[in-house]
Amino acid sequence: MADMAQQRAAWAEKFRAATESDPIIQCYAKYYTCDFLLDMEALRVGVQMRDGRV
């Protein structure tokens, strides 16, 4: 179970870094706020975005 938590945390950090470093996403998502779930069968990740930041 700890391994799954580590995978989830690593994936979430990569997603955050990719999203927040992409200038086009930042341009379009500057005021974007939402919560969503990415369900990838073996791994589920809840994502919160506030003003374009994960």
MARTOR-869508 format. One record per atom (N, C-alpha, C): residue in three letters; atom name; x negated, z negated, y negated. Coordinates in nm, 2 decimals. Atoms other than C-alpha are relative to their C-alpha. Last residue first. Layout:
N
REC  code  site       x       z       y
REC   ALA    CA       X       Z       Y
...
REM end
This chain:
54
REC  code  site       x       z       y
REC   VAL     N   -0.03    0.06   -0.13
REC   VAL    CA    0.23    0.91   -2.24
REC   VAL     C   -0.03   -0.14    0.01
REC   ARG     N    0.11    0.07   -0.07
REC   ARG    CA    0.22    1.01   -2.60
REC   ARG     C    0.05   -0.06    0.13
REC   GLY     N    0.09   -0.09   -0.06
REC   GLY    CA    0.45    1.28   -2.75
REC   GLY     C   -0.12   -0.07    0.07
REC   ASP     N    0.06   -0.08    0.10
REC   ASP    CA    0.64    1.04   -2.98
REC   ASP     C   -0.12    0.09    0.05
REC   ARG     N   -0.05    0.05    0.13
REC   ARG    CA    0.70    0.80   -2.69
REC   ARG     C   -0.08    0.08   -0.11
REC   MET     N    0.07   -0.07    0.11
REC   MET    CA    0.67    0.94   -2.34
REC   MET     C    0.07   -0.05   -0.13
REC   GLN     N   -0.06    0.03    0.13
REC   GLN    CA    0.74    0.72   -2.04
REC   GLN     C   -0.07    0.08   -0.11
REC   VAL     N    0.07   -0.03    0.13
REC   VAL    CA    0.66    0.85   -1.70
REC   VAL     C    0.08   -0.03   -0.12
REC   GLY     N   -0.08    0.01    0.12
REC   GLY    CA    0.76    0.71   -1.36
REC   GLY     C   -0.08    0.02   -0.12
REC   VAL     N    0.06    0.06    0.13
REC   VAL    CA    0.55    0.83   -1.08
REC   VAL     C    0.10    0.00   -0.11
REC   ARG     N   -0.09   -0.01    0.11
REC   ARG    CA    0.66    0.90   -0.72
REC   ARG     C   -0.06   -0.07   -0.12
REC   LEU     N    0.04    0.08    0.12
REC   LEU    CA    0.41    0.99   -0.45
REC   LEU     C    0.11    0.02   -0.11
REC   ALA     N    0.09    0.11   -0.04
REC   ALA    CA    0.46    1.11   -0.09
REC   ALA     C   -0.03   -0.09   -0.12
REC   GLU     N   -0.02    0.05   -0.13
REC   GLU    CA    0.76    1.33   -0.19
REC   GLU     C   -0.08   -0.12    0.04
REC   MET     N    0.08   -0.10   -0.07
REC   MET    CA    0.63    1.45   -0.53
REC   MET     C    0.00   -0.04    0.15
REC   ASP     N   -0.01    0.03   -0.14
REC   ASP    CA    0.90    1.28   -0.73
REC   ASP     C   -0.07    0.11    0.08
REC   LEU     N    0.06   -0.11   -0.07
REC   LEU    CA    0.81    1.28   -1.10
REC   LEU     C    0.00   -0.04    0.15
REC   LEU     N    0.06    0.03   -0.13
REC   LEU    CA    1.05    1.04   -1.27
REC   LEU     C   -0.05    0.13    0.06
REC   PHE     N   -0.04   -0.08   -0.11
REC   PHE    CA    1.14    1.07   -1.64
REC   PHE     C   -0.08   -0.04    0.13
REC   ASP     N    0.05    0.06   -0.12
REC   ASP    CA    1.15    0.87   -1.96
REC   ASP     C    0.04    0.09    0.11
REC   CYS     N   -0.09    0.00   -0.12
REC   CYS    CA    1.19    1.03   -2.30
REC   CYS     C   -0.06   -0.08    0.11
REC   THR     N    0.00    0.13   -0.07
REC   THR    CA    1.05    1.06   -2.65
REC   THR     C    0.10    0.01    0.12
REC   TYR     N   -0.07    0.00   -0.13
REC   TYR    CA    0.94    1.38   -2.81
REC   TYR     C   -0.01   -0.13    0.06
REC   TYR     N   -0.12    0.09    0.01
REC   TYR    CA    0.85    1.36   -3.18
REC   TYR     C    0.08   -0.02    0.12
REC   LYS     N    0.03    0.10    0.10
REC   LYS    CA    0.50    1.51   -3.16
REC   LYS     C    0.11   -0.10   -0.01
REC   ALA     N   -0.05    0.13   -0.05
REC   ALA    CA    0.59    1.70   -2.84
REC   ALA     C   -0.02   -0.11   -0.10
REC   TYR     N   -0.14   -0.01   -0.03
REC   TYR    CA    0.55    2.06   -2.97
REC   TYR     C    0.06   -0.14    0.03
REC   CYS     N   -0.07   -0.07    0.11
REC   CYS    CA    0.22    2.01   -3.14
REC   CYS     C    0.15    0.00    0.02
REC   GLN     N   -0.01    0.09    0.11
REC   GLN    CA    0.09    1.76   -2.89
REC   GLN     C    0.08    0.06   -0.12
REC   ILE     N   -0.10    0.10   -0.04
REC   ILE    CA    0.17    1.99   -2.60
REC   ILE     C    0.02   -0.10   -0.12
REC   ILE     N   -0.13   -0.06    0.00
REC   ILE    CA   -0.01    2.27   -2.78
REC   ILE     C    0.11   -0.10    0.03
REC   PRO     N   -0.05   -0.01    0.13
REC   PRO    CA   -0.31    2.05   -2.86
REC   PRO     C    0.13    0.07   -0.01
REC   ASP     N   -0.04   -0.14    0.01
REC   ASP    CA   -0.36    1.94   -2.50
REC   ASP     C    0.06    0.02   -0.14
REC   SER     N    0.11   -0.08    0.05
REC   SER    CA   -0.56    1.61   -2.51
REC   SER     C    0.04    0.15   -0.02
REC   GLU     N    0.04    0.05    0.13
REC   GLU    CA   -0.26    1.38   -2.48
REC   GLU     C   -0.12    0.08   -0.06
REC   THR     N   -0.11   -0.02    0.10
REC   THR    CA   -0.11    1.57   -2.19
REC   THR     C   -0.04   -0.04   -0.14
REC   ALA     N   -0.02   -0.14    0.02
REC   ALA    CA   -0.43    1.60   -1.99
REC   ALA     C    0.11    0.03   -0.10
REC   ALA     N    0.12   -0.06    0.07
REC   ALA    CA   -0.53    1.24   -2.05
REC   ALA     C    0.02    0.15   -0.02
REC   ARG     N    0.00    0.04    0.14
REC   ARG    CA   -0.18    1.11   -1.96
REC   ARG     C   -0.12    0.06   -0.08
REC   PHE     N   -0.11   -0.07    0.07
REC   PHE    CA   -0.16    1.32   -1.65
REC   PHE     C    0.00   -0.04   -0.14
REC   LYS     N    0.04   -0.14    0.01
REC   LYS    CA   -0.51    1.21   -1.53
REC   LYS     C    0.11    0.07   -0.08
REC   GLU     N    0.11    0.00    0.10
REC   GLU    CA   -0.42    0.84   -1.60
REC   GLU     C   -0.04    0.15   -0.02
REC   ALA     N   -0.06    0.02    0.13
REC   ALA    CA   -0.09    0.88   -1.41
REC   ALA     C   -0.10    0.01   -0.11
REC   TRP     N   -0.08   -0.12    0.04
REC   TRP    CA   -0.27    1.04   -1.11
REC   TRP     C    0.06   -0.02   -0.14
REC   ALA     N    0.10   -0.11    0.03
REC   ALA    CA   -0.53    0.76   -1.10
REC   ALA     C    0.08    0.12   -0.04
REC   ALA     N    0.07    0.03    0.13
REC   ALA    CA   -0.26    0.49   -1.12
REC   ALA     C   -0.10    0.11   -0.04
REC   ARG     N   -0.10   -0.01    0.11
REC   ARG    CA   -0.05    0.65   -0.85
REC   ARG     C   -0.06   -0.02   -0.14
REC   GLN     N   -0.02   -0.15    0.02
REC   GLN    CA   -0.35    0.70   -0.62
REC   GLN     C    0.10    0.02   -0.12
REC   GLN     N    0.12   -0.06    0.07
REC   GLN    CA   -0.45    0.33   -0.68
REC   GLN     C    0.02    0.15   -0.02
REC   ALA     N   -0.01    0.04    0.14
REC   ALA    CA   -0.09    0.22   -0.60
REC   ALA     C   -0.12    0.05   -0.08
REC   MET     N   -0.10   -0.08    0.06
REC   MET    CA   -0.09    0.43   -0.28
REC   MET     C    0.01   -0.04   -0.15
REC   ASP     N    0.05   -0.13    0.02
REC   ASP    CA   -0.42    0.27   -0.18
REC   ASP     C    0.10    0.09   -0.07
REC   ALA     N    0.09    0.01    0.11
REC   ALA    CA   -0.29   -0.08   -0.24
REC   ALA     C   -0.05    0.14   -0.03
REC   MET     N   -0.08    0.00    0.12
REC   MET    CA    0.00    0.00    0.00
REC   MET     C   -0.09    0.00   -0.13
REM end
